Amino acid sequence: MVAGICSTDDQVVSGTTVTPIPVILSHEATGIVESAGEGVTTVKPGDKVIPPLIPHNYCLKNDNPRGTLQDGTRRFTCRVKSIHHFVGISSFSQYAVVDENAVAKTDAASPLEKVCLIGCGFSTGYGSAVKVAKVTPGSTCAVFGLGGVGLSVVMGCKSAGVARIIAMDINKDKFAKAKELGATECINPQDYKKPIQEVLKEMTDGGVDFSFEVIGRLDTMMASLLCCHETCGTSVILGVPPDSQNLSMNPMLLLTGCFRAKFSLTLKFLPFYKLVADFMAKKFSLDALITNVLPFEKINEGFDLLHSGKR
């Protein structure tokens, strides 16, 4: 099992996202099938697989257990105590029990330590650009946050022919990598006295065509909405805010022209086999999204790197 550390995992650790505990976290992963239950036909022992965040043919409305598999059971125990699952995956573990529709078979030659990013971070960011927002050639885009998902948004925008990609973060150390992946400009909102949405509107003669919020803060979500062109802008919200907070906004923002907000669940739109095939064909690289590779016993060090912005 290979697992990435996602900010969603950290939000559970910090308590900003509420989930049943005790729980085994992590959902950005790859692994090799150890054994298959009775009636399983789509994978077999030895297959390399990626668990999607949203299983195939899974109804978010009717089939949404919290902390269990889809049949409502929990398969982890520790000292006789039942342990909750996390989004049906729980990959911070040597072994995981998952539903058949919660794994996608992948190329036998694919490197697990790289394609695990396709399970969440890369597909979420890249897919938000090309499948959710459907960015257009020659357009202008703004990306709030340059972690792994934000950089993947940049990659998606570049692949779609976006003319101007304005990438933002308060950590300037991330700018070089963002430009390497396709950002045309990198700015730090803290360098300006004006609200960043006003800065962006001035830079783009009225607002960007597409914006992406990849942080999970209410203030940056509002900035992402407000920096769009008011007659034809699209804002995609990827960041996950704390459970207890609400986003307050002027509803007229959603009624003017084509201005609209989309909350991204891109994993259901992007087939993993296509992304893995494109990766194996060297149509894109995932190397820039990998900053550290650690053994599991150093997991706390991994979270420290995330907090320091070095993930």
C-alpha positions in Angstrom: 0.0 0.0 0.0 1.2 3.5 -0.9 -0.6 6.5 0.5 -0.4 10.2 0.1 -1.1 12.8 2.8 -4.1 14.9 1.8 -5.2 18.1 3.5 -8.5 16.4 4.1 -6.7 13.9 6.4 -5.2 16.8 8.3 -8.6 18.5 8.7 -9.8 15.4 10.5 -6.8 15.3 12.7 -7.3 18.9 13.7 -11.0 18.5 14.2 -12.1 21.0 11.6 -13.7 18.1 9.6 -15.9 15.9 11.7 -15.9 12.1 11.2 -16.6 9.2 13.5 -13.6 8.1 15.6 -11.5 6.1 16.2 -10.7 6.0 12.5 -8.0 4.9 10.1 -7.4 7.9 7.7 -6.2 8.4 4.1 -7.8 7.9 0.8 -5.1 8.9 -1.8 -3.6 5.6 -2.4 -2.6 2.7 -4.6 -2.1 -0.9 -3.7 -2.0 -4.5 -4.8 -4.9 -6.9 -4.3 -4.0 -9.4 -1.6 -7.3 -11.4 -1.8 -10.8 -11.1 -3.3 -14.0 -11.9 -1.6 -16.7 -14.3 -2.9 -18.4 -12.9 -6.1 -15.7 -10.3 -6.9 -15.0 -10.4 -10.6 -13.4 -7.1 -11.6 -10.1 -7.6 -9.8 -8.0 -10.6 -8.7 -5.0 -11.1 -6.4 -1.9 -9.4 -7.7 -3.7 -6.6 -9.6 -2.6 -3.1 -9.0 -5.5 -0.9 -8.1 -6.4 2.8 -7.2 -9.3 3.4 -4.9 -11.4 6.3 -6.1 -12.9 8.7 -3.6 -16.3 8.2 -5.1 -16.9 4.5 -6.0 -18.4 3.4 -9.3 -22.2 3.5 -9.4 -22.3 5.0 -5.9 -25.2 7.1 -4.9 -24.1 10.0 -2.6 -27.7 10.6 -1.7 -28.8 7.1 -0.6 -25.5 5.2 -0.1 -23.6 7.5 2.3 -22.6 5.7 5.5 -20.2 7.4 7.7 -17.3 5.4 8.9 -18.3 2.1 7.4 -18.2 0.1 4.2 -21.2 0.3 1.9 -23.0 -2.6 3.7 -22.8 -0.6 7.0 -20.1 -2.8 8.6 -16.7 -2.0 9.9 -13.9 -4.5 9.2 -11.1 -3.0 11.3 -10.5 -3.8 15.0 -7.9 -3.0 17.5 -7.8 -4.8 20.9 -11.4 -5.9 20.2 -12.5 -2.4 19.6 -14.2 -1.6 16.3 -12.4 1.1 14.2 -14.1 3.3 11.6 -13.3 3.4 7.9 -12.5 6.8 6.2 -14.5 7.3 3.0 -14.4 3.5 2.6 -10.7 3.4 1.9 -8.5 4.0 5.0 -5.1 3.6 3.4 -2.9 4.6 6.4 -2.7 0.8 7.0 -0.7 -2.1 5.7 -3.9 -3.7 4.5 -7.3 -2.2 3.8 -10.7 -3.8 3.2 -12.7 -2.0 0.5 -15.8 -2.6 -1.6 -15.3 -4.0 -5.1 -16.7 -0.9 -6.7 -14.2 1.2 -4.7 -11.1 0.0 -6.5 -10.1 0.6 -10.2 -7.6 -1.7 -11.8 -4.6 0.1 -13.2 -1.6 -0.6 -15.4 0.5 -3.5 -14.1 3.7 -1.5 -14.9 2.5 1.7 -13.3 4.7 3.0 -10.3 2.5 2.9 -7.2 4.4 5.7 -5.5 3.5 8.1 -8.3 0.0 7.0 -9.6 -1.4 7.1 -6.1 -1.7 10.9 -6.7 -4.3 10.1 -9.4 -6.6 8.8 -6.7 -7.2 12.2 -5.3 -4.9 15.2 -5.6 -4.1 15.2 -9.3 -7.4 14.1 -10.6 -9.2 16.6 -8.4 -7.2 19.5 -9.6 -6.7 18.5 -13.2 -10.3 17.4 -13.5 -11.6 20.6 -12.0 -10.0 22.5 -14.9 -10.8 20.3 -17.8 -14.0 18.5 -16.8 -15.8 20.7 -14.2 -14.9 24.3 -15.3 -14.2 23.2 -18.9 -11.6 26.0 -19.3 -11.2 27.2 -22.8 -8.2 28.0 -25.0 -7.1 31.6 -24.7 -9.0 32.2 -21.4 -7.7 33.7 -18.2 -7.6 31.7 -14.9 -6.8 32.4 -11.3 -5.7 29.6 -8.9 -5.9 30.2 -5.1 -3.4 27.9 -3.4 -0.4 26.0 -4.7 -0.4 22.7 -2.9 -0.6 19.5 -4.9 -4.2 20.1 -5.9 -3.6 23.7 -6.9 -0.6 22.7 -9.0 -2.7 20.1 -10.7 -5.3 22.8 -11.6 -2.4 24.7 -13.2 -1.5 21.6 -15.2 -5.0 21.1 -16.3 -5.3 24.8 -17.4 -2.1 24.6 -19.3 -3.1 21.4 -21.1 -6.4 23.0 -22.2 -4.6 26.0 -23.8 -5.4 28.7 -21.2 -3.5 31.9 -22.1 -3.0 33.4 -18.7 -2.7 31.4 -15.5 -2.4 33.6 -12.4 -1.3 31.4 -9.4 -1.5 32.7 -5.9 0.0 31.6 -2.5 1.4 33.3 0.5 4.4 30.9 0.3 6.7 32.3 -2.4 8.8 29.2 -2.4 6.0 27.5 -4.4 6.2 29.9 -7.3 9.1 28.3 -9.2 7.3 25.0 -9.4 4.0 26.6 -10.4 5.8 28.4 -13.3 7.5 25.2 -14.3 4.0 23.5 -14.6 2.5 26.3 -16.6 1.6 29.4 -14.4 2.2 32.6 -16.3 2.2 34.8 -13.2 2.6 34.1 -9.5 1.5 36.6 -6.8 1.4 36.8 -3.1 -1.9 38.4 -1.8 0.0 39.7 1.2 2.1 42.0 -1.1 -1.0 44.1 -1.8 -2.9 46.6 0.3 -6.1 46.0 -1.7 -8.2 42.8 -1.4 -6.8 40.3 -3.8 -10.1 40.1 -5.8 -9.7 43.8 -6.6 -6.1 43.3 -7.6 -7.1 40.5 -10.0 -9.9 42.5 -11.5 -7.5 45.3 -12.2 -5.0 42.9 -13.7 -7.5 41.3 -16.0 -9.7 44.2 -17.1 -12.8 43.3 -15.2 -12.2 39.8 -13.9 -10.9 36.3 -14.8 -12.8 33.8 -16.9 -12.3 31.0 -14.4 -11.1 30.8 -10.8 -10.3 27.9 -8.6 -10.2 28.0 -4.7 -7.9 25.2 -3.4 -7.4 26.3 0.2 -10.6 25.8 2.1 -10.9 29.2 3.8 -14.1 31.3 3.6 -12.2 34.5 2.8 -10.4 32.9 -0.2 -13.6 31.3 -1.3 -15.2 34.7 -1.5 -12.2 36.2 -3.2 -12.4 33.4 -5.8 -16.0 34.2 -6.4 -15.5 38.0 -6.5 -12.5 37.9 -8.8 -14.4 36.4 -11.7 -15.8 38.6 -14.5 -19.4 39.3 -13.4 -21.0 38.5 -16.8 -19.1 35.4 -17.8 -17.1 34.1 -14.9 -17.0 30.6 -13.4 -15.6 29.8 -10.0 -14.8 26.3 -8.9 -14.5 25.7 -5.1 -12.3 22.7 -4.3 -11.1 23.6 -0.8 -12.9 22.0 2.2 -13.9 24.5 4.9 -14.5 23.6 8.6 -17.8 21.8 9.2 -19.0 24.5 11.5 -18.6 27.5 9.2 -21.0 29.0 6.6 -20.3 31.0 3.5 -22.3 34.2 3.4 -22.6 36.0 0.0 -24.8 38.3 -2.0 -27.1 36.1 -4.0 -27.0 38.5 -6.8 -23.6 37.2 -7.6 -25.2 34.0 -8.8 -27.8 35.8 -10.9 -25.7 38.1 -13.0 -25.0 36.9 -16.5 -23.2 33.5 -16.6 -21.5 33.9 -13.2 -21.8 30.6 -11.4 -20.1 28.6 -8.6 -19.3 24.9 -8.8 -18.3 22.8 -5.9 -16.0 20.2 -7.4 -16.5 16.4 -7.1 -14.3 15.6 -10.1 -13.4 12.1 -9.4 -16.6 10.8 -10.9 -15.9 12.4 -14.2 -12.3 11.3 -14.8 -11.7 7.6 -15.6 -8.5 6.6 -13.8 -7.5 4.2 -16.6 -7.3 7.1 -19.0 -5.2 9.2 -16.6 -2.9 6.3 -15.9 -2.6 5.6 -19.6 -1.7 9.2 -20.3 0.8 9.2 -17.5 2.5 6.0 -18.8 2.6 7.6 -22.3 4.4 10.6 -20.7 1.7 13.0 -21.6 2.2 14.6 -18.2 4.5 14.1 -15.2 3.7 13.7 -11.6 7.2 14.2 -10.3 6.7 17.8 -9.4 3.8 16.9 -7.1 5.9 14.6 -5.0 8.1 16.5 -2.4 8.9 13.7 0.0 8.8 9.9 0.2 8.7 8.6 3.8 8.2 5.2 5.5 5.0 4.8 7.4 6.6 5.0 10.8 7.5 8.7 9.9 3.9 9.6 9.2 3.9 12.4 11.8 6.9 13.9 10.1 4.9 13.9 6.9 2.1 15.9 8.6 4.7 18.3 9.9 6.0 18.8 6.4 2.4 19.5 5.3 2.0 22.1 8.0 5.2 23.8 7.0 4.2 24.1 3.4 6.9 21.6 2.3 4.6 18.8 1.3 
